Amino acid sequence: MSGKWVILAFVLAVTTTLINTAIFVGQFSTPASARVSGTNSSKLLDDEDFVDGLTKLVRKNVRSYCTVGKRNGIDC
C-alpha cells in the first residue's frame, strides 16, 4: 500500500514540475509590454487628484519617520 502512495507522490511531483516548466517557458517567451503600460502610467502624473494624494502620503510618511527619528537621534 505504501508503494502506491510513493508512486502517486512521485507522479504528482513530476506533473507539477512539468506544469511549472510550461508556465515558465510561456512567460519567458512572451515579450514584455512595459513600454505600452508606461505610457498609461505617465498620465497619472497629469491627474491633480493623484498628485495631491501622493503628496499627502509622502508628507505623512516623512513626518512619521522624522517623529520616530527624533526619538532615535536621526536628523531630518
Secondary structure, DSSP 4 states (H G I P E B T S, - for coil): -HHHHHHHHHHHHHHHHHHHHHHHHHHHHSPP-HHHHHHHHGGGGG-HHHHHHHHHHHHHHHHHHHHHHHHTT---
